[in-house]
Amino acid sequence: MKTISVSEVIGKSSAVLHSDGLILYEVLKRSGSRITLSFNEIVHCTTAFLNASIGKFIIEAKGTNVVLDFQDISEDVKNKIDLVLENARDEKKRANLDASARGYLYT
């Protein structure tokens, strides 16, 4: 299993930006199917970051044998990851959230 340090990939201790999440996503895509993400040294983390990285990776890996584990995570980050994974795996819920967001943004 390959271990990836989030702080080393993004070069900072705050994993908050969508653009940084996309950087991690690109690393995840190239890392095989058995990955451990280390959140060691991550002080702040947002769902925007997690959606752009882990959420996108899980959505695109659907139907494959990807194993994604996590280490060195706080309870707050664990809860956010759980929410992101649930949303990424539940297509109907994701479609409803997308429709709600479009309705909110365009009315």
Biopython code that builds the backbone (N, CA, C, O; Angstrom):
import numpy as np
from Bio.PDB.StructureBuilder import StructureBuilder

atoms = [
    (1, "MET", "N", (0.853, -1.178, 0.000)),
    (1, "MET", "CA", (0.000, 0.000, 0.000)),
    (1, "MET", "C", (0.895, 1.236, 0.000)),
    (1, "MET", "O", (1.828, 1.332, 0.797)),
    (2, "LYS", "N", (0.613, 2.165, -0.883)),
    (2, "LYS", "CA", (1.385, 3.395, -0.989)),
    (2, "LYS", "C", (0.836, 4.429, -0.011)),
    (2, "LYS", "O", (-0.376, 4.633, 0.056)),
    (3, "THR", "N", (1.718, 5.085, 0.749)),
    (3, "THR", "CA", (1.310, 6.143, 1.669)),
    (3, "THR", "C", (1.648, 7.495, 1.063)),
    (3, "THR", "O", (2.764, 7.723, 0.598)),
    (4, "ILE", "N", (0.665, 8.385, 1.077)),
    (4, "ILE", "CA", (0.816, 9.735, 0.543)),
    (4, "ILE", "C", (0.578, 10.727, 1.671)),
    (4, "ILE", "O", (-0.444, 10.667, 2.354)),
    (5, "SER", "N", (1.511, 11.627, 1.861)),
    (5, "SER", "CA", (1.368, 12.688, 2.858)),
    (5, "SER", "C", (0.680, 13.880, 2.216)),
    (5, "SER", "O", (1.216, 14.489, 1.290)),
    (6, "VAL", "N", (-0.507, 14.212, 2.707)),
    (6, "VAL", "CA", (-1.276, 15.328, 2.152)),
    (6, "VAL", "C", (-0.483, 16.625, 2.257)),
    (6, "VAL", "O", (-0.429, 17.397, 1.299)),
    (7, "SER", "N", (0.132, 16.871, 3.410)),
    (7, "SER", "CA", (0.871, 18.128, 3.599)),
    (7, "SER", "C", (2.065, 18.227, 2.649)),
    (7, "SER", "O", (2.394, 19.322, 2.192)),
    (8, "GLU", "N", (2.711, 17.115, 2.349)),
    (8, "GLU", "CA", (3.830, 17.146, 1.405)),
    (8, "GLU", "C", (3.346, 17.410, -0.013)),
    (8, "GLU", "O", (3.998, 18.134, -0.766)),
    (9, "VAL", "N", (2.213, 16.831, -0.382)),
    (9, "VAL", "CA", (1.679, 17.015, -1.737)),
    (9, "VAL", "C", (1.286, 18.463, -1.980)),
    (9, "VAL", "O", (1.615, 19.033, -3.021)),
    (10, "ILE", "N", (0.580, 19.064, -1.019)),
    (10, "ILE", "CA", (0.096, 20.436, -1.238)),
    (10, "ILE", "C", (1.073, 21.494, -0.721)),
    (10, "ILE", "O", (0.924, 22.677, -1.028)),
    (11, "GLY", "N", (2.065, 21.075, 0.058)),
    (11, "GLY", "CA", (3.094, 21.996, 0.524)),
    (11, "GLY", "C", (2.671, 22.966, 1.604)),
    (11, "GLY", "O", (3.251, 24.042, 1.748)),
    (12, "LYS", "N", (1.643, 22.577, 2.374)),
    (12, "LYS", "CA", (1.175, 23.447, 3.458)),
    (12, "LYS", "C", (0.408, 22.631, 4.490)),
    (12, "LYS", "O", (0.090, 21.464, 4.259)),
    (13, "SER", "N", (0.116, 23.245, 5.622)),
    (13, "SER", "CA", (-0.593, 22.545, 6.697)),
    (13, "SER", "C", (-2.098, 22.799, 6.679)),
    (13, "SER", "O", (-2.832, 22.246, 7.498)),
    (14, "SER", "N", (-2.553, 23.623, 5.762)),
    (14, "SER", "CA", (-3.987, 23.897, 5.626)),
    (14, "SER", "C", (-4.491, 23.337, 4.305)),
    (14, "SER", "O", (-4.098, 23.792, 3.231)),
    (15, "ALA", "N", (-5.362, 22.346, 4.400)),
    (15, "ALA", "CA", (-5.954, 21.712, 3.219)),
    (15, "ALA", "C", (-7.353, 22.300, 3.065)),
    (15, "ALA", "O", (-8.345, 21.668, 3.429)),
    (16, "VAL", "N", (-7.423, 23.503, 2.529)),
    (16, "VAL", "CA", (-8.697, 24.213, 2.491)),
    (16, "VAL", "C", (-9.153, 24.591, 1.086)),
    (16, "VAL", "O", (-10.349, 24.786, 0.872)),
    (17, "LEU", "N", (-8.251, 24.699, 0.132)),
    (17, "LEU", "CA", (-8.602, 25.196, -1.189)),
    (17, "LEU", "C", (-8.992, 24.077, -2.155)),
    (17, "LEU", "O", (-8.390, 23.004, -2.163)),
    (18, "HIS", "N", (-9.997, 24.351, -2.956)),
    (18, "HIS", "CA", (-10.415, 23.428, -4.005)),
    (18, "HIS", "C", (-9.239, 23.128, -4.939)),
    (18, "HIS", "O", (-9.030, 21.979, -5.328)),
    (19, "SER", "N", (-8.486, 24.143, -5.291)),
    (19, "SER", "CA", (-7.350, 23.963, -6.208)),
    (19, "SER", "C", (-6.288, 23.035, -5.620)),
    (19, "SER", "O", (-5.669, 22.266, -6.354)),
    (20, "ASP", "N", (-6.072, 23.096, -4.314)),
    (20, "ASP", "CA", (-5.137, 22.166, -3.668)),
    (20, "ASP", "C", (-5.702, 20.750, -3.676)),
    (20, "ASP", "O", (-4.959, 19.779, -3.819)),
    (21, "GLY", "N", (-7.010, 20.639, -3.524)),
    (21, "GLY", "CA", (-7.653, 19.330, -3.604)),
    (21, "GLY", "C", (-7.442, 18.702, -4.958)),
    (21, "GLY", "O", (-7.227, 17.493, -5.052)),
    (22, "LEU", "N", (-7.499, 19.500, -6.015)),
    (22, "LEU", "CA", (-7.267, 18.978, -7.363)),
    (22, "LEU", "C", (-5.830, 18.516, -7.552)),
    (22, "LEU", "O", (-5.576, 17.575, -8.304)),
    (23, "ILE", "N", (-4.894, 19.164, -6.883)),
    (23, "ILE", "CA", (-3.493, 18.717, -6.923)),
    (23, "ILE", "C", (-3.384, 17.327, -6.298)),
    (23, "ILE", "O", (-2.747, 16.437, -6.861)),
    (24, "LEU", "N", (-4.006, 17.143, -5.135)),
    (24, "LEU", "CA", (-3.984, 15.825, -4.486)),
    (24, "LEU", "C", (-4.697, 14.795, -5.353)),
    (24, "LEU", "O", (-4.232, 13.661, -5.465)),
    (25, "TYR", "N", (-5.809, 15.166, -5.965)),
    (25, "TYR", "CA", (-6.540, 14.254, -6.842)),
    (25, "TYR", "C", (-5.636, 13.715, -7.949)),
    (25, "TYR", "O", (-5.653, 12.516, -8.230)),
    (26, "GLU", "N", (-4.855, 14.580, -8.575)),
    (26, "GLU", "CA", (-3.955, 14.145, -9.650)),
    (26, "GLU", "C", (-2.928, 13.145, -9.137)),
    (26, "GLU", "O", (-2.585, 12.196, -9.841)),
    (27, "VAL", "N", (-2.437, 13.346, -7.924)),
    (27, "VAL", "CA", (-1.498, 12.399, -7.315)),
    (27, "VAL", "C", (-2.199, 11.072, -7.037)),
    (27, "VAL", "O", (-1.634, 10.007, -7.290)),
    (28, "LEU", "N", (-3.418, 11.129, -6.523)),
    (28, "LEU", "CA", (-4.178, 9.908, -6.249)),
    (28, "LEU", "C", (-4.388, 9.098, -7.529)),
    (28, "LEU", "O", (-4.252, 7.875, -7.514)),
    (29, "LYS", "N", (-4.713, 9.759, -8.621)),
    (29, "LYS", "CA", (-4.956, 9.074, -9.898)),
    (29, "LYS", "C", (-3.750, 8.259, -10.344)),
    (29, "LYS", "O", (-3.904, 7.195, -10.944)),
    (30, "ARG", "N", (-2.561, 8.751, -10.055)),
    (30, "ARG", "CA", (-1.330, 8.091, -10.499)),
    (30, "ARG", "C", (-0.764, 7.110, -9.481)),
    (30, "ARG", "O", (0.310, 6.550, -9.703)),
    (31, "SER", "N", (-1.464, 6.890, -8.371)),
    (31, "SER", "CA", (-0.873, 6.155, -7.253)),
    (31, "SER", "C", (-1.322, 4.717, -7.107)),
    (31, "SER", "O", (-0.970, 4.075, -6.117)),
    (32, "GLY", "N", (-2.064, 4.195, -8.025)),
    (32, "GLY", "CA", (-2.484, 2.804, -7.931)),
    (32, "GLY", "C", (-3.805, 2.649, -7.217)),
    (32, "GLY", "O", (-4.558, 3.608, -7.047)),
    (33, "SER", "N", (-4.076, 1.416, -6.799)),
    (33, "SER", "CA", (-5.398, 1.116, -6.245)),
    (33, "SER", "C", (-5.393, 0.872, -4.738)),
    (33, "SER", "O", (-6.457, 0.671, -4.152)),
    (34, "ARG", "N", (-4.234, 0.885, -4.103)),
    (34, "ARG", "CA", (-4.156, 0.703, -2.648)),
    (34, "ARG", "C", (-3.351, 1.869, -2.082)),
    (34, "ARG", "O", (-2.126, 1.916, -2.193)),
    (35, "ILE", "N", (-4.072, 2.809, -1.471)),
    (35, "ILE", "CA", (-3.460, 4.063, -1.046)),
    (35, "ILE", "C", (-3.831, 4.366, 0.406)),
    (35, "ILE", "O", (-4.970, 4.173, 0.829)),
    (36, "THR", "N", (-2.843, 4.843, 1.151)),
    (36, "THR", "CA", (-3.084, 5.389, 2.483)),
    (36, "THR", "C", (-2.766, 6.871, 2.427)),
    (36, "THR", "O", (-1.676, 7.263, 2.011)),
    (37, "LEU", "N", (-3.717, 7.694, 2.846)),
    (37, "LEU", "CA", (-3.507, 9.134, 2.924)),
    (37, "LEU", "C", (-3.186, 9.513, 4.363)),
    (37, "LEU", "O", (-3.959, 9.224, 5.277)),
    (38, "SER", "N", (-2.056, 10.152, 4.554)),
    (38, "SER", "CA", (-1.666, 10.631, 5.875)),
    (38, "SER", "C", (-1.997, 12.113, 5.994)),
    (38, "SER", "O", (-1.583, 12.925, 5.166)),
    (39, "PHE", "N", (-2.747, 12.449, 7.032)),
    (39, "PHE", "CA", (-3.090, 13.839, 7.311)),
    (39, "PHE", "C", (-2.205, 14.408, 8.409)),
    (39, "PHE", "O", (-2.562, 15.396, 9.050)),
    (40, "ASN", "N", (-1.045, 13.782, 8.629)),
    (40, "ASN", "CA", (-0.076, 14.281, 9.582)),
    (40, "ASN", "C", (0.319, 15.701, 9.175)),
    (40, "ASN", "O", (0.575, 15.962, 8.000)),
    (41, "GLU", "N", (0.368, 16.595, 10.120)),
    (41, "GLU", "CA", (0.728, 18.006, 9.935)),
    (41, "GLU", "C", (-0.380, 18.850, 9.305)),
    (41, "GLU", "O", (-0.177, 20.045, 9.092)),
    (42, "ILE", "N", (-1.545, 18.270, 8.999)),
    (42, "ILE", "CA", (-2.659, 19.061, 8.486)),
    (42, "ILE", "C", (-3.408, 19.648, 9.684)),
    (42, "ILE", "O", (-3.909, 18.910, 10.532)),
    (43, "VAL", "N", (-3.481, 20.967, 9.746)),
    (43, "VAL", "CA", (-4.108, 21.674, 10.853)),
    (43, "VAL", "C", (-5.562, 22.020, 10.525)),
    (43, "VAL", "O", (-6.443, 21.891, 11.375)),
    (44, "HIS", "N", (-5.807, 22.458, 9.291)),
    (44, "HIS", "CA", (-7.147, 22.827, 8.839)),
    (44, "HIS", "C", (-7.479, 22.040, 7.581)),
    (44, "HIS", "O", (-6.622, 21.825, 6.723)),
    (45, "CYS", "N", (-8.733, 21.613, 7.484)),
    (45, "CYS", "CA", (-9.170, 20.855, 6.314)),
    (45, "CYS", "C", (-10.643, 21.168, 6.064)),
    (45, "CYS", "O", (-11.450, 21.181, 6.994)),
    (46, "THR", "N", (-10.986, 21.421, 4.798)),
    (46, "THR", "CA", (-12.369, 21.736, 4.457)),
    (46, "THR", "C", (-12.958, 20.659, 3.562)),
    (46, "THR", "O", (-12.236, 19.878, 2.942)),
    (47, "THR", "N", (-14.280, 20.634, 3.510)),
    (47, "THR", "CA", (-14.945, 19.695, 2.611)),
    (47, "THR", "C", (-14.701, 20.099, 1.156)),
    (47, "THR", "O", (-14.727, 19.237, 0.277)),
    (48, "ALA", "N", (-14.467, 21.367, 0.881)),
    (48, "ALA", "CA", (-14.144, 21.785, -0.490)),
    (48, "ALA", "C", (-12.876, 21.078, -0.969)),
    (48, "ALA", "O", (-12.822, 20.574, -2.091)),
    (49, "PHE", "N", (-11.866, 21.047, -0.113)),
    (49, "PHE", "CA", (-10.624, 20.338, -0.425)),
    (49, "PHE", "C", (-10.877, 18.848, -0.595)),
    (49, "PHE", "O", (-10.407, 18.238, -1.555)),
    (50, "LEU", "N", (-11.615, 18.267, 0.334)),
    (50, "LEU", "CA", (-11.866, 16.827, 0.312)),
    (50, "LEU", "C", (-12.730, 16.409, -0.876)),
    (50, "LEU", "O", (-12.503, 15.351, -1.462)),
    (51, "ASN", "N", (-13.712, 17.223, -1.233)),
    (51, "ASN", "CA", (-14.538, 16.914, -2.406)),
    (51, "ASN", "C", (-13.718, 16.933, -3.688)),
    (51, "ASN", "O", (-13.892, 16.078, -4.556)),
    (52, "ALA", "N", (-12.822, 17.913, -3.805)),
    (52, "ALA", "CA", (-12.001, 18.052, -5.008)),
    (52, "ALA", "C", (-10.954, 16.954, -5.129)),
    (52, "ALA", "O", (-10.482, 16.668, -6.230)),
    (53, "SER", "N", (-10.589, 16.343, -4.023)),
    (53, "SER", "CA", (-9.555, 15.305, -4.048)),
    (53, "SER", "C", (-10.160, 13.913, -3.863)),
    (53, "SER", "O", (-10.263, 13.143, -4.818)),
    (54, "ILE", "N", (-10.551, 13.605, -2.660)),
    (54, "ILE", "CA", (-11.055, 12.266, -2.336)),
    (54, "ILE", "C", (-12.395, 12.000, -3.009)),
    (54, "ILE", "O", (-12.589, 10.936, -3.597)),
    (55, "GLY", "N", (-13.320, 12.949, -2.931)),
    (55, "GLY", "CA", (-14.636, 12.753, -3.539)),
    (55, "GLY", "C", (-14.534, 12.490, -5.029)),
    (55, "GLY", "O", (-15.130, 11.540, -5.537)),
    (56, "LYS", "N", (-13.787, 13.321, -5.729)),
    (56, "LYS", "CA", (-13.597, 13.165, -7.176)),
    (56, "LYS", "C", (-12.921, 11.829, -7.489)),
    (56, "LYS", "O", (-13.308, 11.140, -8.433)),
    (57, "PHE", "N", (-11.920, 11.472, -6.702)),
    (57, "PHE", "CA", (-11.201, 10.209, -6.917)),
    (57, "PHE", "C", (-12.140, 9.017, -6.756)),
    (57, "PHE", "O", (-12.114, 8.100, -7.577)),
    (58, "ILE", "N", (-12.963, 9.013, -5.717)),
    (58, "ILE", "CA", (-13.887, 7.907, -5.466)),
    (58, "ILE", "C", (-14.949, 7.823, -6.563)),
    (58, "ILE", "O", (-15.283, 6.728, -7.017)),
    (59, "ILE", "N", (-15.477, 8.960, -6.985)),
    (59, "ILE", "CA", (-16.480, 8.968, -8.055)),
    (59, "ILE", "C", (-15.902, 8.359, -9.322)),
    (59, "ILE", "O", (-16.549, 7.537, -9.970)),
    (60, "GLU", "N", (-14.697, 8.756, -9.675)),
    (60, "GLU", "CA", (-14.095, 8.261, -10.915)),
    (60, "GLU", "C", (-13.573, 6.835, -10.790)),
    (60, "GLU", "O", (-13.380, 6.159, -11.801)),
    (61, "ALA", "N", (-13.342, 6.369, -9.569)),
    (61, "ALA", "CA", (-12.839, 5.009, -9.360)),
    (61, "ALA", "C", (-13.969, 4.006, -9.164)),
    (61, "ALA", "O", (-13.721, 2.825, -8.918)),
    (62, "LYS", "N", (-15.204, 4.471, -9.272)),
    (62, "LYS", "CA", (-16.357, 3.593, -9.045)),
    (62, "LYS", "C", (-16.267, 2.352, -9.934)),
    (62, "LYS", "O", (-15.979, 2.440, -11.128)),
    (63, "GLY", "N", (-16.521, 1.200, -9.322)),
    (63, "GLY", "CA", (-16.485, -0.055, -10.058)),
    (63, "GLY", "C", (-15.107, -0.695, -10.110)),
    (63, "GLY", "O", (-14.942, -1.772, -10.683)),
    (64, "THR", "N", (-14.125, -0.041, -9.520)),
    (64, "THR", "CA", (-12.775, -0.613, -9.476)),
    (64, "THR", "C", (-12.502, -1.118, -8.062)),
    (64, "THR", "O", (-13.334, -0.968, -7.168)),
    (65, "ASN", "N", (-11.358, -1.702, -7.875)),
    (65, "ASN", "CA", (-10.986, -2.256, -6.564)),
    (65, "ASN", "C", (-10.090, -1.311, -5.771)),
    (65, "ASN", "O", (-9.125, -1.753, -5.148)),
    (66, "VAL", "N", (-10.393, -0.040, -5.788)),
    (66, "VAL", "CA", (-9.598, 0.947, -5.068)),
    (66, "VAL", "C", (-9.800, 0.786, -3.567)),
    (66, "VAL", "O", (-10.926, 0.668, -3.083)),
    (67, "VAL", "N", (-8.680, 0.783, -2.840)),
    (67, "VAL", "CA", (-8.701, 0.765, -1.379)),
    (67, "VAL", "C", (-8.031, 2.050, -0.919)),
    (67, "VAL", "O", (-6.861, 2.293, -1.215)),
    (68, "LEU", "N", (-8.780, 2.865, -0.194)),
    (68, "LEU", "CA", (-8.276, 4.142, 0.294)),
    (68, "LEU", "C", (-8.389, 4.148, 1.813)),
    (68, "LEU", "O", (-9.487, 4.099, 2.368)),
    (69, "ASP", "N", (-7.238, 4.208, 2.475)),
    (69, "ASP", "CA", (-7.196, 4.256, 3.934)),
    (69, "ASP", "C", (-6.672, 5.623, 4.367)),
    (69, "ASP", "O", (-6.075, 6.358, 3.581)),
    (70, "PHE", "N", (-6.911, 5.939, 5.631)),
    (70, "PHE", "CA", (-6.522, 7.232, 6.175)),
    (70, "PHE", "C", (-5.792, 7.029, 7.487)),
    (70, "PHE", "O", (-6.120, 6.130, 8.262)),
    (71, "GLN", "N", (-4.796, 7.876, 7.732)),
    (71, "GLN", "CA", (-4.097, 7.840, 9.012)),
    (71, "GLN", "C", (-3.797, 9.260, 9.463)),
    (71, "GLN", "O", (-3.783, 10.201, 8.670)),
    (72, "ASP", "N", (-3.560, 9.380, 10.747)),
    (72, "ASP", "CA", (-3.222, 10.675, 11.354)),
    (72, "ASP", "C", (-4.316, 11.719, 11.140)),
    (72, "ASP", "O", (-4.024, 12.875, 10.834)),
    (73, "ILE", "N", (-5.590, 11.305, 11.305)),
    (73, "ILE", "CA", (-6.690, 12.242, 11.103)),
    (73, "ILE", "C", (-7.374, 12.561, 12.422)),
    (73, "ILE", "O", (-7.536, 11.699, 13.285)),
    (74, "SER", "N", (-7.766, 13.801, 12.553)),
    (74, "SER", "CA", (-8.524, 14.220, 13.730)),
    (74, "SER", "C", (-9.960, 13.735, 13.584)),
    (74, "SER", "O", (-10.365, 13.297, 12.507)),
    (75, "GLU", "N", (-10.714, 13.813, 14.644)),
    (75, "GLU", "CA", (-12.128, 13.421, 14.596)),
    (75, "GLU", "C", (-12.898, 14.323, 13.632)),
    (75, "GLU", "O", (-13.780, 13.854, 12.913)),
    (76, "ASP", "N", (-12.567, 15.613, 13.614)),
    (76, "ASP", "CA", (-13.230, 16.554, 12.714)),
    (76, "ASP", "C", (-12.974, 16.179, 11.251)),
    (76, "ASP", "O", (-13.910, 16.152, 10.451)),
    (77, "VAL", "N", (-11.733, 15.894, 10.898)),
    (77, "VAL", "CA", (-11.407, 15.510, 9.518)),
    (77, "VAL", "C", (-12.036, 14.172, 9.178)),
    (77, "VAL", "O", (-12.511, 13.979, 8.059)),
    (78, "LYS", "N", (-12.048, 13.249, 10.123)),
    (78, "LYS", "CA", (-12.688, 11.947, 9.891)),
    (78, "LYS", "C", (-14.163, 12.128, 9.548)),
    (78, "LYS", "O", (-14.666, 11.502, 8.616)),
    (79, "ASN", "N", (-14.850, 12.973, 10.291)),
    (79, "ASN", "CA", (-16.269, 13.225, 10.030)),
    (79, "ASN", "C", (-16.481, 13.841, 8.644)),
    (79, "ASN", "O", (-17.426, 13.484, 7.941)),
    (80, "LYS", "N", (-15.610, 14.756, 8.261)),
    (80, "LYS", "CA", (-15.712, 15.371, 6.937)),
    (80, "LYS", "C", (-15.444, 14.351, 5.835)),
    (80, "LYS", "O", (-16.132, 14.342, 4.815)),
    (81, "ILE", "N", (-14.448, 13.494, 6.039)),
    (81, "ILE", "CA", (-14.148, 12.450, 5.053)),
    (81, "ILE", "C", (-15.321, 11.496, 4.925)),
    (81, "ILE", "O", (-15.691, 11.115, 3.815)),
    (82, "ASP", "N", (-15.908, 11.108, 6.040)),
    (82, "ASP", "CA", (-17.070, 10.214, 6.006)),
    (82, "ASP", "C", (-18.203, 10.821, 5.184)),
    (82, "ASP", "O", (-18.837, 10.127, 4.389)),
    (83, "LEU", "N", (-18.459, 12.116, 5.375)),
    (83, "LEU", "CA", (-19.508, 12.806, 4.625)),
    (83, "LEU", "C", (-19.183, 12.852, 3.130)),
    (83, "LEU", "O", (-20.052, 12.599, 2.295)),
    (84, "VAL", "N", (-17.948, 13.170, 2.801)),
    (84, "VAL", "CA", (-17.518, 13.237, 1.402)),
    (84, "VAL", "C", (-17.633, 11.862, 0.743)),
    (84, "VAL", "O", (-18.099, 11.756, -0.392)),
    (85, "LEU", "N", (-17.210, 10.813, 1.445)),
    (85, "LEU", "CA", (-17.301, 9.458, 0.890)),
    (85, "LEU", "C", (-18.751, 9.039, 0.690)),
    (85, "LEU", "O", (-19.095, 8.434, -0.325)),
    (86, "GLU", "N", (-19.588, 9.360, 1.654)),
    (86, "GLU", "CA", (-21.016, 9.022, 1.534)),
    (86, "GLU", "C", (-21.624, 9.717, 0.317)),
    (86, "GLU", "O", (-22.350, 9.092, -0.456)),
    (87, "ASN", "N", (-21.335, 10.982, 0.148)),
    (87, "ASN", "CA", (-21.869, 11.723, -0.991)),
    (87, "ASN", "C", (-21.300, 11.214, -2.315)),
    (87, "ASN", "O", (-22.022, 11.139, -3.309)),
    (88, "ALA", "N", (-20.029, 10.869, -2.335)),
    (88, "ALA", "CA", (-19.402, 10.383, -3.571)),
    (88, "ALA", "C", (-19.954, 9.023, -3.981)),
    (88, "ALA", "O", (-20.057, 8.730, -5.172)),
    (89, "ARG", "N", (-20.301, 8.210, -3.027)),
    (89, "ARG", "CA", (-20.785, 6.855, -3.326)),
    (89, "ARG", "C", (-22.281, 6.813, -3.602)),
    (89, "ARG", "O", (-22.772, 5.835, -4.166)),
    (90, "ASP", "N", (-23.010, 7.841, -3.221)),
    (90, "ASP", "CA", (-24.465, 7.860, -3.379)),
    (90, "ASP", "C", (-24.840, 8.774, -4.540)),
    (90, "ASP", "O", (-25.005, 9.981, -4.359)),
    (91, "GLU", "N", (-24.975, 8.194, -5.736)),
    (91, "GLU", "CA", (-25.233, 8.978, -6.944)),
    (91, "GLU", "C", (-26.528, 9.774, -6.872)),
    (91, "GLU", "O", (-26.565, 10.928, -7.298)),
    (92, "LYS", "N", (-27.589, 9.178, -6.342)),
    (92, "LYS", "CA", (-28.872, 9.878, -6.269)),
    (92, "LYS", "C", (-28.768, 11.098, -5.359)),
    (92, "LYS", "O", (-29.256, 12.176, -5.698)),
    (93, "LYS", "N", (-28.138, 10.926, -4.216)),
    (93, "LYS", "CA", (-27.959, 12.039, -3.290)),
    (93, "LYS", "C", (-27.111, 13.128, -3.940)),
    (93, "LYS", "O", (-27.409, 14.315, -3.806)),
    (94, "ARG", "N", (-26.052, 12.724, -4.645)),
    (94, "ARG", "CA", (-25.179, 13.678, -5.308)),
    (94, "ARG", "C", (-25.947, 14.450, -6.388)),
    (94, "ARG", "O", (-25.780, 15.661, -6.529)),
    (95, "ALA", "N", (-26.781, 13.746, -7.141)),
    (95, "ALA", "CA", (-27.584, 14.400, -8.185)),
    (95, "ALA", "C", (-28.546, 15.416, -7.569)),
    (95, "ALA", "O", (-28.728, 16.506, -8.111)),
    (96, "ASN", "N", (-29.159, 15.064, -6.447)),
    (96, "ASN", "CA", (-30.067, 15.991, -5.765)),
    (96, "ASN", "C", (-29.320, 17.216, -5.242)),
    (96, "ASN", "O", (-29.814, 18.339, -5.342)),
    (97, "LEU", "N", (-28.135, 16.996, -4.686)),
    (97, "LEU", "CA", (-27.334, 18.122, -4.199)),
    (97, "LEU", "C", (-26.929, 19.034, -5.350)),
    (97, "LEU", "O", (-26.967, 20.258, -5.220)),
    (98, "ASP", "N", (-26.538, 18.432, -6.490)),
    (98, "ASP", "CA", (-26.174, 19.221, -7.658)),
    (98, "ASP", "C", (-27.354, 20.054, -8.146)),
    (98, "ASP", "O", (-27.200, 21.233, -8.464)),
    (99, "ALA", "N", (-28.540, 19.431, -8.203)),
    (99, "ALA", "CA", (-29.740, 20.139, -8.658)),
    (99, "ALA", "C", (-30.088, 21.273, -7.696)),
    (99, "ALA", "O", (-30.465, 22.360, -8.133)),
    (100, "SER", "N", (-29.967, 21.031, -6.406)),
    (100, "SER", "CA", (-30.247, 22.073, -5.413)),
    (100, "SER", "C", (-29.273, 23.236, -5.554)),
    (100, "SER", "O", (-29.668, 24.400, -5.477)),
    (101, "ALA", "N", (-28.011, 22.917, -5.760)),
    (101, "ALA", "CA", (-27.000, 23.966, -5.905)),
    (101, "ALA", "C", (-27.253, 24.785, -7.165)),
    (101, "ALA", "O", (-27.140, 26.010, -7.137)),
    (102, "ARG", "N", (-27.595, 24.125, -8.268)),
    (102, "ARG", "CA", (-27.894, 24.857, -9.507)),
    (102, "ARG", "C", (-29.106, 25.764, -9.306)),
    (102, "ARG", "O", (-29.108, 26.909, -9.759)),
    (103, "GLY", "N", (-30.129, 25.261, -8.634)),
    (103, "GLY", "CA", (-31.313, 26.077, -8.385)),
    (103, "GLY", "C", (-30.993, 27.285, -7.529)),
    (103, "GLY", "O", (-31.534, 28.368, -7.751)),
    (104, "TYR", "N", (-30.122, 27.107, -6.559)),
    (104, "TYR", "CA", (-29.744, 28.199, -5.676)),
    (104, "TYR", "C", (-28.878, 29.225, -6.425)),
    (104, "TYR", "O", (-29.049, 30.432, -6.254)),
    (105, "LEU", "N", (-27.958, 28.740, -7.244)),
    (105, "LEU", "CA", (-27.024, 29.628, -7.919)),
    (105, "LEU", "C", (-27.644, 30.407, -9.072)),
    (105, "LEU", "O", (-27.193, 31.503, -9.405)),
    (106, "TYR", "N", (-28.687, 29.832, -9.682)),
    (106, "TYR", "CA", (-29.227, 30.438, -10.893)),
    (106, "TYR", "C", (-30.608, 31.048, -10.718)),
    (106, "TYR", "O", (-31.261, 31.368, -11.712)),
    (107, "THR", "N", (-31.076, 31.221, -9.475)),
    (107, "THR", "CA", (-32.379, 31.871, -9.277)),
    (107, "THR", "C", (-32.203, 33.266, -8.750)),
    (107, "THR", "O", (-33.188, 33.969, -8.521)),
]
sb = StructureBuilder()
sb.init_structure("model")
sb.init_model(0)
sb.init_chain("A")
sb.init_seg("    ")
for serial, (resi, resn, name, xyz) in enumerate(atoms, 1):
    if name == "N":
        sb.init_residue(resn, " ", resi, " ")
    sb.init_atom(name, np.array(xyz, "f"), 0.0, 1.0, " ", f" {name:<3s}", serial, name[0])
structure = sb.get_structure()
